[in-house]
Amino acid sequence: MRIVIGGRGRLGRALCAARADDEVLALDRGVYENWWRDDAGPDIDRCLQAAPPGSVVLVAAGVLDPALPPSEHQRVNLELPARVMERAAVAGLRVLSFGTVMERLVDHPNPYLATKQE
């Protein structure tokens, strides 16, 4: 099973389309939108514990708009995947998080790239 976080975006839709419907589960944004929070562990656990053994979590969610505040980029691009990785390890699941090829840029003012560097 592939569990897709961020299935409404372009990347998430492509990830979902690459598998048969019974092999992929795109989580609704309402399920994971607060998973960046420090206290999100129990919510993440409830979701991931229902996954079949050997499932992989694909984190395709991301904030790209440089007009959004850096704090929003931090929450979605860094804290959310970090929390998912922490809890997936407890559940025995693997996680694949998608970054950017530009993450090696130094001190870039774009908040999206800054969170990918971090």
Secondary structure, DSSP 8 states (H G I E B T S, - for coil): -EEEESTTSHHHHHHHHTS-GGGEEE--HHHHTTTTSTT-HHHHHHHHHTS-TT-EEEE------TTS-HHHHHIIIIIHHHHHHHHHHHHT-EEEE---TTTT-SS-S-HHHHHHH-
